Every structure is written in structure tokens, then in C-alpha cells.
């Protein structure tokens, strides 16, 4: 008798929660609504648009029909207008018709009676109708804490192996054999460093007799700064890191973006808990208040720098010729896409203009999510990139800068005084060659203020342009014309001297008796060695009329002094170089200024105090059509397990605190997605494939997890272990799953061709950065230095993007060859990420996209990659460097080849391969010498060995990790 009440209770619960149908009965919510949502809602019900008066968002509205009457007749497919229209291809309009499978689903639903799984809501005015079928989707469920299964013949005590092996056994599979140590060290080093191991590391590991050698190797790899560079690069992909603003063709450089890159690298190296890492990036500016917020301690700088995560989206708002309001809203949209795909693994951005076509994310949800960030990213009070920078200057820096500025000011005043002296001297020199009778007028015209010159003065200076054009800006030209000016002065001096001599002769001639004047005057026109004795006596008696340059000073001291003034001016003119003098003084000023502490800035996201802007839903996503006002909130479908609301304005903070509240909500251990998304990405970067193969989309269109229990166990273990990532690396890499060989078998190819079940390791191609860096490691030229400004990129003469500082001529064409030195050999993570100029050698091998971020790398296999390895100047140069390294290390050709092989592949070369390559190098050496008789034997050998090294770089074994 006691069973009856229990049965009645269960029946009541069943009635309240839904309806019971046969297992194969179609329901609107499960079978039809997803189809209509994807293809029909936007014209029939969404955002107030109801074409033909037909709203298809609820079954009862479909039943009511529109202008053409009832849309469906339950149980009667042939009388259902909706089915007729989709079968004919009339609906939806356009080229994209429903698939045969979708049409069959609608037909079956109608034939089954057009049933709903439960009572429908009375209204959809709030825009957040989510069916139970949608809520029950795996990604929206709380993260479970499953126990590792007990599996027969499991020799491993690693929980990961239990989950993987249990799944393999269900398919009749088992683990493959363990990889050898050469394979393991190359695999582990590339995984954790993104670099190949050095030969000494390989020897140490291979010869280590300890059973714990691999664990020790992992610890060594995790302790190296190279680890942060490698795993920081993974995060920079999803953050959309770039060193330029994008959006327009101008693609303005982001001068200090690299501080965020360095923060990310340091966070991974320091094993910063991932929950803290996430919180700092979302709300680092809100994590300290009062005096703590204003003190730029290293910890505070790190928190502020972390908010650069929210500054990574393309931002063209500082560019000219753009719609600034549109650009600001695009930046906000891209920021939301970066946040949602990287942390939630959801394509929230698809709900910007309308409800998400596939996932239970309404447009209202999108704008509530946007409201979390709007106080800091307010399009109505937008700040362009330069306004969102924070100086790292300390008070000591400011005082040092003040002292330097004072010293530079004094040096500048000294240079200005010297410049004026050069201007005065130049004017003085140019006036010397102006006719004496006009000199005073020309000088007066020049010294008259330009705006006050009379027409006559303007005309006078135009007549004498060498005077009129004297200015600080043209002083360098006059310095270049010193020889011309000195010659002009010397000619003027010669003319003046001759004039004064004639004048002195005439004056002296007039003083002698008239009867001797003619005879004395005749002497002046005759050479002295032709004089007779009488004429010599006459010259001695009357020397005055015979005055010359040597005696001018005696007879015309003032005239002589004037000539000397000219000659001295000419000497000074030749000697004094104003251009060089002023340039040297400017260099001194620059050297003084260079001693000042350089002011650096971090790119931050902050929000003004007491700033609570409203957020409106944009009708059809148009920012010029604001609709209802919405408050901040997590996505509705994700709130089931943690209904905590985000306050619109936290009274305990000077800011709204929205981002901080959301960050804490994300990391409180109850969120269904964050830990799953993070651990799936970690798994992806160890195995080449995520447990969910679409790491940026955990929604309905994304891939389903191959091992859902394992993913939940990893996510739970991450949170229970303090969000410690290095701990998770150790667990994954010490598993039998990770240490398998990659050998394919007929059975595995038949049962699991894509290796989704992990019965072996997957062979993975290296990322573009790892390929470039591996070449630098192989030839020993890599520069291992943390942090700092990016290595610049430029376009060369043929438009290829290469490393180098841009140097352009007057026509803005590349010119010269910039020398980067060791900078050119830095790791690829430090190469400038210019959105419009991806480095050519990286782009060819599928560089991460930054539009706006990259949730998963592509791995193509195209002809251009082989062509690059054959023809790239970079690859050819690196091969030559490897050959040179091998020649320095070994004297015999076989040993040189063995050395290069070891550095490329981290293993010994087989005898047969060695013989083949030795013969190849010999043939190539002969070929090179036959083409160029002047080529020395040593040079020809190096070229031949470099050809062999280039072949090694181009091989699959180099490009792939086993």
C-alpha cells in the first residue's frame, strides 16, 4: 500500500516537469526548435521582426499561423504550410535551404502530433527562453568529480591512464609500447620549451640509469625560463597578442604592448595560480584599493599590466578618416570575443546582432555580458590607445629627469648662442662681397624684422639672395658652401687691395715735384729688374708712387687693415664648419638627455571612479539604435549552478567592481566552463588535439568531448590543486598515455584513424615559431634573453616581411640594411607581431591569426612551405651557420655531418645515411668548384655541407615531433 503514494508523487513530478512520450516521439524543443532558431527566428519573431505575421519561436504561435493561416496541422504533413514552404525551397529565402535531414525532422514532428516536451512560457519578452534540452547540454553542466575507473591490466597508477585505458578497452584497444628515451626527450623539450634539446641534455638523459630520469627531466624543463616563453606563447595566441593596433591600413605600432607579453611569460615561469592569472587579466586594476592602489610596487605593476589582456583587440579609434563610434564598438566586440572564446570556450560574439543561432545565448545575454566591461570600455567616453597608458616613472625617476633636463637646457642655450654666432659670421662674410656702396642698405634690410620690411628692402634682399636666405634652417647649406664663399671674399680682397694700391700711388705721385712725375709714373709700369741706374736712383728718392702689396701698410695703413680684414674672414670661413660644430653640440645635448631614465608605459584598462554608464541592447547590433537598458550578468545558461548576481556598482570600491566580481565568479570553483576550457587547452598542447577538438567553441556546433569524464577529472584536479599548472604538466607527461610511441598499426587505423582515443601518441608538426627557433638552436646562434621590446620587422625591397628596422628613402622605398646583431637571433616569441606584417618565415607555417585572436592553430601542408625551405634567405643562412658550427667542432667530413645530424634530430645518424650524405657533400663540393674556379676548397666544402644541413632542416623529422 505504501507504493501508491510514492507512485503518485513520481507521477505528479512527471506532470510538473514535462510530458512523457515514446522514446522516438519528436518534440518541438528537441527536434524542431533548433532548426527554426538557426534558420528562421531572425525573420519570424526575433527583435520584433515578424514577417507575414508568423512567429515561429513557440509551437503555439506556429499553430496560430500568420497572414496565410495555420502554419502546421498536427498529424497532417500534407496540410502543413510550413512544411510545404521549406520542402519547396521557398523558405528560408536565399540560397541556403534546409537540409533533407532537417526537413525530415520537421515532417516527423508534425506527423507525431507537433508535440512540445512541456508547457511553453507565456511570453518571450525577456528574450531569455532556454529549453531544458539546451540547459542539459554537457558543457553547461556542473563540473563533476568522477572517480578514476578500475581497469584490468592497468599497470599505471596515474588516474589519466585509467580513464584513457577504460575507453580503449571498450573499443578492443590497448596502449602502445613506451617510446625510447631519444624520442621522449625531444617530445618533452618541444612540449615545454618549444625548442629541441641540446646534445649534452640528450646524452645525460639517455644515459641516466634512474627510473625517475624522465620525472627529473620534466622538473628541469619546468624550472627553465624557456618554459614560460613556450607556454606564454600559447596563451598569447588566445589573448590575441599584437604589437600594433590594426583596424586600418595604418596599423599603428603599440610601443609598449610587450610589457603584457613579458607579464604572461613571467606568470607561467613563476607558476602563478591560474585563477589569479585570470583575475589579474580581467580586473587587475580593481584588485587593490586605497593607498595600495596608488603604490607602483612590482605586484601592483603586474596586476595593472595584466589588464593589457583587455587591450589586445584591434583598436583603430586613434586613426584618421574612420567612424570613431563604430570603431570603438568594434573594439568592444572583439574584446568580448577574446574573453569569451579564451575563458568560456563559447562564441558569445554570435549573439551581438541577434540571438545565437545554435547556443542558448540571447542577444540580451550578449549585452548583459558587455555591461560587465562597459564602465571601462565606454563608447560614449572613449579613450584612444595613448590615453590608456600608465607611466612607470617613480619620484626618483622624475627628479633624475629634472636634473638632466636642466643640464640639457644649459647645453641647448649654449648651442643657441653658438648658432647665433655662426649666423652673424655668415652674414658678415656674405656682406663682404656686396658692393661697398650698397652694403649698409643690404645689412639694414636683413636685420629689419621680416614683417616690417619695405618693398625696397624685400627687393634688395632678392637681388642679393646669399644674404637674404641666411637663417638657422639654411645654415648647414652655407657651411657646405664655405669654399665658394671664401673664394668670393679672397677675390674681393684682391680687388680691394688693387684699388687701394692705385689710390695710394696716385696720392704719392701728387706729392713729388711735377718735373719728376712722368718719369716716376713710368717706373710703376716697368719691372724693377729692367730699371737703369738713374731710374733706380729715382725710385729710391721717390718710393711713394711705387707702392705695392708689400708696402701698402706703410703708405695706407687703414687700407691695408681693411684688406687684412677680408683675408682673415676668408681664412675663418674656410676653417669654421658651422654644420659640424652645431651637430657636435647637438650630439652632446642628446647624450645628456640619454642619461635620463627612459619613461616607459604599460597599456592598462581602468575605469573612472563613480562611472556607471548604462548599457543598451543594440537593435540588430546597430550602435545607433539603442534598445532596452540591461545590467551586468553572466550568461543565463551558465548561472544555474551559481546564481550569484553581479552588482551594478559595488559600494565598497571606487569603481563599479563588475569585472572583479565576474573574475571571482569565474574562478570560484563552481563555473562549468573555465577549468574545462583551460585544461582542454593544456591537453591540446601536449597531444596535438583537445579532448574537445574545438577549444574555442564548447557550444552546440563545437566538437563533443572524446573523454568527458577525464576532462572533468582534470578540471576538478586543477582546481583542487590550487590551479597549479606545472603540477598538471607533470601528471600528464608522466602518464603512460603521453609516453607511448606514435607507431600506427592496421588495427588502430581501422578503429581509430584520427587517434581520438589515444592508443598511441600523435605525430605533430611544429608551430612556425618552433621551426624557426629550432634552426637557431641547432646552429648555436639563438639569443636566450628574457623580456624587452620586440625585434622589429620591415618590408624588404621585394615586399617580403623580414627582421629589421625600417629605413626608407625619400620615395618611401626600403633602403640600406639595418643591423640587428644578436636581436636577429632572439626567440620568435619576441619578434614583433605586426598585424599587417607577419614575418614571412613564420606566416608560411601557419602563424597564429590576430583577428582578433587564435583559439587553435592551423597545420597546413602546402607547396609554399617546401619552397620557403628551399629558397628562403633565412633558411639558407641558418643552414650555413649550422655548417660553420659543424666545421668548427669537427675536422673530418663524416664527423661534421654526424654533428649537424645530432643537433637537428637529437639522435645518432645511421651508417647508411651517413655514407649517403658524405658522398652527397663530396659531389656538391666538386659541383661548386666546377661552377666557380675562384672558389677555394674550404669555401666549396662549406657550401656543400650547408646544402646537406638545409636538407636536414627541410626534412619531416626536423619539422615534426614524434
Secondary structure, DSSP 8 states (H G I E B T S, - for coil): -HHHHHHHHHHHHHHHH-----TT---IIIIIHHHHHHHTTTTBTGGG-BGGG---SSHHHHHH-BTTB-S-BTTBSTT-HHHHHHHHT-SS-SS----HHHHHHHHHHHHTT---SS---S--TTS----HHHHTSGGGS----------TT-----HHHHHHHHHHHHTT-----B--HHHHHHHHHHHHHSS---HHHHHHHHT---TTHHHHHHHHHHHSHHHHHHHHHHHHHHHT--SB--SSTT--B-TTTHHHHHHHHHHHHTT--HHHHHHHHHHGGGS--THHHHS--HHHHHHHHHGGGGG-S---TTSSSS-HHHHHHHHHHHHHHHHIIIII-S-GGGGSSSS-SSSS--HHHHHHHHHHHHTTS-GGG---GGGGEEE---HHHHHHHHHHHHHHHHHHHHHHHHHHHHHHHHHHHHHHTS-HHHHHHHHHHHHS-GGG--HHHHHHHHHTHHHHT--GGGHHHHHHTHHHHHHHHHHHHHHHHHHHHHHHHHHHHTTS-HHHHHHHHHHHTS-GGG--HHHHHHHHH--GGG--TTTHHHH-HHHHHHHHHHHHHHHHHHH--HHHHHHHHHHHHHHHHHTS----EEE-----TT----EEEEGGG-TTSEEEEE-----GGG-SS------SS-TTSSS--HHHHHHHHHTSS--SSHHHHHHHHHHHHHHSS-SSS-TT--STTS---SSHHHHHHHHHHHHHTTS-HHHHHHHHHTSTTTTB-----HHHHHH-TT-SS-SS---EE--HHHHHHHHHHHTT--B----SS-B-EEE-TTS-EEES---B-TTS-B-S----GGGGGB-GGGB--BTTB--HHHHTTT----SS--SS------HHHHHHHHH-HHHHHHHHHHHHHHHHH-SSHHHHHHHHHHHHHSS---HHHHHHHHHHHHHHHHHHHHH-TT--HHHHHHHHHHHHHHHHHTSHHHHEE-
